[in-house]
Amino acid sequence: MQALAADPNCALIHFNLGFAYHEEGNVAEARRNYERAIELEPNCSLFLEHLARLHFELEEYHEAIDLFNQAAMVGQMLPISHGLLGRAYFEIGEHGRALSALRLMVEGESNPGLVCVAKSYMVRALLETSRAYEARQIARQVLRNEDAEVRVLLELGEAFLRARGIDIAREFFEKVVLRREEALAARRRLEEILKIDRQIDEFLPQLYHADEEKLLRYINVLMKVGSARVAQTLVDGFRNSVSPMVREAVIEYHRRYGLEQFELLSAAESDPVDFVRQKYVEYVADCRYADKRRFMEKCLRSESEKTRGLAARYFEDIGSMDLLPTLEAAYDAEESEAVRTALRSAILAIKRRGQDAIEEMYAQLPAPRYAAASRFWRKALYLLAVLLSVYLVVHLLLRGVDAL
C-alpha cells in the first residue's frame, strides 16, 4: 500500500494489488484494482487476461469472453487464457469458437495434464456438433496419455455414453477402473454397457439372413448405439448387399458414430445409385478425412448441388493453399448461390490459415531486444529516451553558454 500511496497512478501497482486480492479470494477488491490498472494502461494484455479470468471464475462467461478477446487483440495471450476462453465459449454453447480457442491452448501449453483437460473439452464440443470422427481421434490421444486425470476420463466416458458411442465409452471407464479412483461409478457404467452388448448380440446373428425389410429394421435398431463390433459386421455385408437402401444405412451408421472404414466402404464412390454415392460424400465430409482429398476434388465437379456443397465444406476445414486455384475456378464456374457461398467460405478459411502460418513463422524469428516487452514498458522506455534527449540538449546549451 505504501507503493500505491507514493504513486497512485501506477498501473502495475494496481495490477499487483488486484492479483494479491484475487489470490486471497477478495473478489471485489481484485476487480476494482484490475479495472483501475486497465483504466491506466488499457492496452496491456496481461491486465485484461487476469480480469477475464476473474469473470470466468464467477461464471460471468460473456464478460470473460469480451475481455479475453480484447487481450488477444493487443498482445499475445498465455496458453491457459486461450483454454479458459474456449471453456467460456463451451459453457454458452458456442462450440465452434470453443474449438478454435482450445486448439490454441493445446498448441502452446507444455503441461500434459492441462493439455488433456483442453482436449477433453474439444472432444465434448465436437460431440455436441456431431463431429464424432474428430472426437474419437482426440479421445484416443487422451486415452494414451498417462497424465490424464480420472475426472477427465470419467467425463469423456459419460460424454461418449450420452452420444451412444459405447465402444469408446467402455475404454474410458475401463481405464478409470484400473486407476482404482472412482472405480465404483465406472463399474456401474460398464454394467450398463454390458447390457447393451447383450441386446446387440440378439440382432447381429440375424443380419444378412433376412429379407430387405427386416434387415433395414434390424439396422435401424442397431443405429441407436455406436459399436466397432456392429460396424465390422455391417461392413462385411456391405459388399454383397444388392439393396441400395441397406448400403446407404451402413454408411450412415459409420458417419453418425465417426467409425473409420473409409477404404472398406470406398466402393460407394462409384455406386450406381446417386443417394448412396452422396451419403459416402457426406461421410467423408463430416469426418474431414484427409486421404480422400482427390476424391473430394472430383466432387466439386459433380452434377449434384448437394455433393458440390459438401465438397466445399470439406475443404473449408482441411484445404491447403495449393488448392486455392481449384476452388477459385470452381467458384467462377458455379451457378448455385448456396454452393458459391460455401466455396467463398472455404477460400477465405484457407487464406486465413495461410496468413496464420506466415505470422507464426515470423513470430519464431529472433526478435529485437525489446520486441517482447509490453506496450507499458515500451512507453516507459520511450519516455526515458525523451528525458535523456532533453537532458543532453540542455547540457550542450549550457556548455555553449559557458564557452561564450
N, C-alpha and C positions, 0 to 999 in steps of 0.2 A: 504493500500500500504506500510505502514511502516513495517508491519509484513513481507511482501514479501521481502523488502529490507534487513531486518535482517536475513531472511532465504529463499533465492530464490529457494532452492531445497526441500522445504516442500510441499509435495503433497496435504495435507489438506488445506493449504493456497490457492493454485491454484484452488482447487475444490470450496472453499467458494467464491472466486472471480468469478469463472465461474457461480456459482449459482446466485450471485448477478446480474451479467450482463444478465443472462438468464431471470431473473425476470423483468429487465428493458427493455428487448426486443433487447438488443445488441447482435445479433446472432454471429457476427464474433469474438468478444472478449470472449463470453461464450464458443464457440467452441475451441478457442485457449487455454483457461485456463483449460477446461475439458481435452483436449488432453494432455496438459503438466502434469496434475495430473495423468493421466493414464500412461504416459511415466515413471513417477517417481514411481508409485505404480500400476503396470499392473494387479494385481490380486485383486483389490478392486471392488467388485460388485456394490457398491453404485456409484462410479465414472462412471463405464461403463453404468449403468442404466440411469444416467442423460444425458450422451452424446447421448444415444439411443433415449431418449425422445426428445431431440433437433432435431435429424434427423427425428423422426416421425412427429413433428410439421411442419417441412419443406417438408413433404410428400416424403422424401427420404426413402422409406419403406425398400428396400433391405439392406441399411446401418444400419437402425434401427434394423432390424431382426438379422443381424450379431452380433451387439453389445449386444442386449438382450440375445442372446444365449451364448455369452462369459460370461456375468454376471451370468447367471444361472449355468454355469459350475464351477465358482469359489466361489459362495456364494448363499445365499437364497434371491431371489428377492422379492420385495414388491408385494402384490396382484395387485396393479394398473399397475405395469410393465408387469405382465402376461397379463392383459387386453389389454394394448397397443400393445404388441407382437401379440396377437390374432387379433386385429384390423389391424395391418400391414399385417399379412398373408391374412386376408379377402380382403384387398384392392388389393393385387396382385393375387387373385383368388385361393389361396391355402386353401381351405375351411376345409379340414380335420385337418391340423395343426392349423388353426384358432380355431376350436372347442376345441382341446386339451388345448391350452393356455387359452382360455376364461373359460374353466371349472376350471382351477387352480385359476383364479381370483375369480370366484363365491364361491369356497370353502374357500378362505382366506379372502375375503372382508367383512367388517362389515357394511359398509354404504349401506342401502337398495336402495337408488337411483342409486348408481354406479352398484350395482348388477343387477338392472333392465336393465341398459344400456348394460352390458355384455350379459345378457340373450337375449336381442333384437338382438344382432349380432349373437348369437348362433342360434336363430330362422332363421335368414336370411341365414346363412351358411348352415343350414340343408335343407332349401327350395331349395337352389342352387344345392344341391347334391341329390335332390328328396327323402329326408327322411322326408316326410310330417307328419308321425305319431309322431315322436320325436319332430318335430317343433311345432305341436299342443300341446303336453304335456307341453313344456316350455312356450309357448304362454299363456296357461291357468294360469300359475304361475304369469306371468306379469299382466294379467287381474285382478287377485286377489290382487295385490299389490297396495295399495293406494299411494305409493311413486313414482309410475311410472310417468315420465314427459309426458306432452301432445305430445311433439315432438316424443318420443319413441312410444307412442300409434299410432300416425299418420303413422310413418314409418312402423310399423308392419301391420297396416291396409292396407297400399299400397302394402307391400310385399305379403300378402295373396291374395290381389285382383289380382296382377300380376300372381300369381300361380293359380288363378281361384278358390280359396277356399272361396267362397262368404259368407258362413255362419259365419265363424270366423272373416272374414274381417268386416262384419257387426257389430259384438260385439265390435271391437276396435273403429270403427267410432261412434257408439252409446255412448261409454264411453267418447269420446272426446266432443261430443255434451253436455253431462251432465256437463263437466268441463267448458263449455262456452268459452274456448280459442280455436281459430282456428275452431270454430263451423261451419263457412260458408263452408270451404273446406270439412269438414266431412259430412255436409248435402248433398253436391253435390255428394259425393261418395255413400251416402246412396240412393240417387235418381237413380244412375246408377244400384245399386244392386236391387232396386225395379223393374226396367225394366227387368232385367234378371229373377227375380222371376216370373214376369208375363208371360215371354216366357216359363218358366218351367211349369207353370200352364196349358199351352196348351197341353203339352205332357203327364203329369202324369196320367190324366184320361184314356188315350189310352193304357197305359201299361197293358200287360197281357190280353188285349181284342183284340189282333191282332195275325196274324199268325207269325211264327218264323222269317221270313224275315223282316216284318215290325217292329217287336219287337226289333230285333237287330239294325235296322236303328234308332229307337227311342232312344235306349240305347246309340248308337254312338253319337247322337246329345247331349244327356244329359251328356256324358262323358266329354264335354268341360267345365263343371263347377262342383265344389265340394260343395255339399249341404247335410246337415244331413237329410233334408226332402226327398230328392231324394233317399238317401241311405236307409232310412227306407222303402220306397215304393219298392225299388229293393229287399230288404231282404224279405219282405212279400211275394213276388212272387217267391223267390229263391227256397223255399222248395218244391213248387209244379211244378217247371219247368221241363219238360221232355227233354228239349234241353240242351245238354252239352255246346254248344257254348254260350247260354244265361247264364248258371251257371258260366262259365269262365268269361264272361263280367262283371257280377255282382261283382265277387271277384276282378277283375282288377280295377273296379271303386273305391272300398274301399282301395285297395293298393295304387292307384295313389294319392288319397287325404288324406291318413292316417286316415281314419274313422274307429272307433273301433267297430267292430261287430264280433270279433273272435269266440265267443261261438255260436252266431246265425248262422254263416257260417261253423261251425265245422263239419257239415255233409260231407263237401268236403274231410275230412281226409280219409274217406272210399268210396269216389265216385268211381263208376265202370270205369270211363274214366280217363286215365292217365293224359291228359293235364289239366283236372280240378283239380286233386289232386296236380299236380305240381304248378299250379297257386296259390293254397292255401298255399303251402310251401313257394313260393316266397313272398306272402303277409305277412306271419308270419316272415320270414327272414328280409324283408325290414323294418318292423315295430319294430323288436327286442323285440317282446312281450314275456316277461319272463315267463309267466304262461304256455307257450307251450313248455317248455324245454323237458319234457318227450317225447312228440310227435316228437320233432326235433332230439332227440337221436335215435329214431327209424329210422328216415330218413337217418342217417349215414349208415344204412344197406340196403338202397333202391337199387333196380336194376338199377335205373336211375342215370347216372353220374351227370346230372344237379342237381337233387334233393340232392345228397350227397354233391355237391359243395355248394349249398345254405345252407345246414345244417352247413357246416364248417364255412361259412361266418357269420352265425348267432352266433356261439359260439365264434368267434373271438371278437365279440363286447360285449357279455354278459356272456361268460363262466367263471366258477369259478375253483379254484384249485382242488376241489374234482372230477372234470370232466376229469382231465388230463389222468388217466389210460384208460378211454373210448376212448379219442381222440388218444392217442398213439397206442392203439390196432387197431383202425380204420386206422391209418396211416400205420401200418405194413401190414395190410391186403389189402390196396388199390392198385389197378393196374393202375389207371389213374394218369398220371403225374400232370395234372391240379388240380385234387382233392387233391393229395398229397401235392402240393404247398399250397393250401387253408388250409389244415389241419395243415401243418407246421406253417403257419402264425397264426392260432388260438392258437396253443400250445405256441408259443413264446409270443403272446399277453397276454395270461393268466398268464404265468410265470412273465412277466413284471409287471402286475397288482399285483401279489402276492409279488414281490420284493418291489414295491412302498408301499404296505400296511405295510410291515415289517419296511421299512425306516421311514414311518410316525409314526409307533408305537414307534420306538426308539427316534424319534425327540420329542415326548411328554414326555419322561422320564426326571426327574430332571437332568439338565446339570451341569457340573463343573462351578465354579465361572466365569472363563474366556472363557468358550466354545463359548459364543455368540459373543465374540469380533471379529472384523475383523482381517484379516491377518496383516493389517497395525499396529494395536495396539498390536497384539501378538508379532510381530517383535520388536516393541519398548520395550515391557516388557522383551523380551529375551536379548536385548542389555543392558538394565538396570541391569538385573541379572548378565551379564558378567562383567559389570563395578564394581558392588558391590563385585563380587568374586575377581577381580583383586585388588581392594582396600583392601579387607581382607587379601589376600596373602601378599601384600606389607607391610601392617600394622604389620602382625605377624613376617615377616622377620626383620623389623626394631626393633621390640621389642626383637627379638632374638639377634640382634647385640648389643643393649643396655645392655642386660643381660651379654654378654661376656665382 
